[in-house]
Amino acid sequence: MAEVEENPNIVVEEESIKKKRKRKRDKKNKMVVEKEQKKEKENEEDDEEEREVDDELKAEIKKEMKSGSGIMSAELFSSIEISEPTMKAIKDMGFEYMTQIQARAIPPLLEGKDVLGAARTGSGKTLAFLIPAVELLYHVHFTPRNGTGVVVICPTRELAIQTHAVAKDLLKYHSQTLGLVIGGSARRAEAERIAKGANLLVGTPGRLLDHLRNTKGFIYKNLKCLVIDEADRILEANFEEDMQQILKLLPKEGRQTALFSATQTKKVEDLARLSLTAPIYIDVDDGRRRVTNEGLQQGYCVVPSARRFILLYSFLKRNLSKKIMVFFSSCNSVKFHSELLRYIKIECHDIHGKQKQQKRTSTFFEFCEAKKGILLCTDVAARGLDIPAVDWIVQFDPPDEPKEYIHRVGRTARGEGAKGNALLFLIPEELQFLKYLKAAKVPVKEYEFDHKKLANVQSLLEKLVANNYYLNQSAKEAYRSYLLSYNSHSMKEIFNVHRLDLQAVASSFCFSNPPKVHLNIDSNASKFRQKKRKVEGSRNGFSEGNPYGKKGGDDTRQFVRY
Ligand SMILES: Nc1ncnc2c1ncn2[C@@H]1O[C@H](COP(=O)(O)OP(=O)(O)OP(=O)(O)O)[C@@H](O)[C@H]1O
């Protein structure tokens, strides 16, 4: 060491090394500081960017709200006064922002006002009426001893089951009780549940009336709120008698009433029956240029009657990886077509009103869970059902009116940003229906299909149906039901059974000739035929002298009228 100290050069050298090291340290520190500053700046920029994205998102939601194209609102559930247990349940469902119908309908309902709510399919109407219903029961401290405080009426059993399930989730952190009453299920178990006290009761009209009349211990004198889902349907003729009786039995004094639907009724006579008090009419989609969802691509194809099934078969075969619902006009037609498709190795589910409820329910849940598959159904599945991720809605038989078309296609493209497709089959005679769809603000494009690409299986199918007794019976019933439901179509000027070419109709049910079936077609038919003949001649050969529409001496078709 001494040697080192004595050597000035070395000392100088040490000094310079120290300086160098210090410079290096300083440089390093400077770099670290600069790096940190850069990072801070970047963070600030990120924050700024996030704020901008947030603002953009909010602006987007607001813009959508204004333009009416989206279903979401910019309002948070937390911005309205909802109890903690309900709020917790909503959080569990994963919802933060309200949909537009929820933002507009929940506040007046919470205030106890009567509401008529209209918003497109899949826009969250169920929670719009269930949240205030649950809040009402909670705030008036309903206990099982008080009986039923809220009744929710749905037109179909599956919809009631689904609404009951949503109510169950919403009541998760509440002490209030819940009940479900639907036709086709065990009446006694339902009665026991009611007698124990079901504060919120969901049901279909017939079974509800049955319990109101016959179930001992059903306390409904404390009813505070009546909700009618798919109100326009419930107030239609089929439910009229049951509804009249239900409304007679339920208390009116101090009762709140809420009506919801995608196609809301405005008929004064419907509303008068419900004794509404200064109802608030909320139509979220008022002024929108279309009534169906943005993400829904809709088309129709014109197909000769005889080729309808072949087109359906070819379509399904090409889309086996998709989730598809096919609508028919009768239970028998669903039954036959599902049997036929299974025979020719196309797996499918079927749901219709002639099945046992247990089968209907299990099919419904199976199809809900399926990633792909085909469900053949009647209009029993047209309204309200929230089946996840349906790709295609095929209307093999036309709906009774544009309103039903809207509900059917509403089973796809549900919720914000969802996509879906719809295909309507029309025979050339039915093309006028498009005019009515247009008037109802439903945008449909023509989808062309290549006739040459259709499967060449007609004669094979005819052989199959001719040689299989059960399939043959089923086909006959389906053919008959098709004609009967065609005859009862509400838009008779378009869907006129007397204009149908029966030979062609029979072909689509895989018959080589129209089968002999018993029909009970209205007597106005002959008047229509006479009138029609004068105007455009007889297209299908019906006349007084030829009541079965035979097409000449060698016509072997059999068609019996009663
Ligand atoms: N606030 C929300 N945010 C996000 N999704 C929601 C919200 N509210 C409801 N949903 C979801 O939107 C879907 C459609 O809701 P819902 O079944 O109530 O529609 P709807 O308006 O009753 O349709 P329809 O007219 O066909 O009966 C459901 O899957 C539901 O869980």
The ligand as an SDF file (V2000), in Angstrom:
LIG
                    3D

 31 33  0  0  0  0  0  0  0  0999 V2000
  -78.6160   -5.2760  -18.1730 N   0  0  0  0  0  0  0  0  0  0  0  0
  -78.2650   -6.3010  -18.9340 C   0  0  0  0  0  0  0  0  0  0  0  0
  -77.0230   -6.3790  -19.4540 N   0  0  0  0  0  0  0  0  0  0  0  0
  -76.6680   -7.4150  -20.2510 C   0  0  0  0  0  0  0  0  0  0  0  0
  -77.4760   -8.4450  -20.5580 N   0  0  0  0  0  0  0  0  0  0  0  0
  -78.7290   -8.4240  -20.0680 C   0  0  0  0  0  0  0  0  0  0  0  0
  -79.1880   -7.3690  -19.2270 C   0  0  0  0  0  0  0  0  0  0  0  0
  -80.4700   -7.6280  -18.8960 N   0  0  0  0  0  0  0  0  0  0  0  0
  -80.7990   -8.7920  -19.4760 C   0  0  0  0  0  0  0  0  0  0  0  0
  -79.7660   -9.2830  -20.1800 N   0  0  0  0  0  0  0  0  0  0  0  0
  -79.7270  -10.5550  -20.9670 C   0  0  0  0  0  0  0  0  0  0  0  0
  -80.3700  -10.3230  -22.2200 O   0  0  0  0  0  0  0  0  0  0  0  0
  -80.9930  -11.5140  -22.6840 C   0  0  0  0  0  0  0  0  0  0  0  0
  -82.4160  -11.2260  -23.1420 C   0  0  0  0  0  0  0  0  0  0  0  0
  -83.2140  -10.8230  -22.0520 O   0  0  0  0  0  0  0  0  0  0  0  0
  -84.7760  -11.1710  -21.9440 P   0  0  0  0  0  0  0  0  0  0  0  0
  -84.9860  -12.6420  -22.1190 O   0  0  0  0  0  0  0  0  0  0  0  0
  -85.2960  -10.5320  -20.7230 O   0  0  0  0  0  0  0  0  0  0  0  0
  -85.3050  -10.4400  -23.2640 O   0  0  0  0  0  0  0  0  0  0  0  0
  -86.7840   -9.9850  -23.6400 P   0  0  0  0  0  0  0  0  0  0  0  0
  -86.7180   -8.5430  -23.9210 O   0  0  0  0  0  0  0  0  0  0  0  0
  -87.7400  -10.4490  -22.5990 O   0  0  0  0  0  0  0  0  0  0  0  0
  -86.9920  -10.7760  -25.0030 O   0  0  0  0  0  0  0  0  0  0  0  0
  -88.3570  -11.3560  -25.6750 P   0  0  0  0  0  0  0  0  0  0  0  0
  -89.0980  -10.1970  -26.2470 O   0  0  0  0  0  0  0  0  0  0  0  0
  -87.8710  -12.2800  -26.7210 O   0  0  0  0  0  0  0  0  0  0  0  0
  -89.1140  -12.0170  -24.5740 O   0  0  0  0  0  0  0  0  0  0  0  0
  -80.9350  -12.5060  -21.5160 C   0  0  0  0  0  0  0  0  0  0  0  0
  -79.9680  -13.4840  -21.8120 O   0  0  0  0  0  0  0  0  0  0  0  0
  -80.5480  -11.6760  -20.3350 C   0  0  0  0  0  0  0  0  0  0  0  0
  -79.8150  -12.4060  -19.3960 O   0  0  0  0  0  0  0  0  0  0  0  0
  1  2  1  0
  2  3  1  0
  2  7  2  0
  3  4  2  0
  4  5  1  0
  5  6  2  0
  6  7  1  0
  6 10  1  0
  7  8  1  0
  8  9  2  0
  9 10  1  0
 10 11  1  0
 11 12  1  0
 11 30  1  0
 12 13  1  0
 13 14  1  0
 13 28  1  0
 14 15  1  0
 15 16  1  0
 16 17  2  0
 16 18  1  0
 16 19  1  0
 19 20  1  0
 20 21  2  0
 20 22  1  0
 20 23  1  0
 23 24  1  0
 24 25  2  0
 24 26  1  0
 24 27  1  0
 28 29  1  0
 28 30  1  0
 30 31  1  0
M  END
$$$$
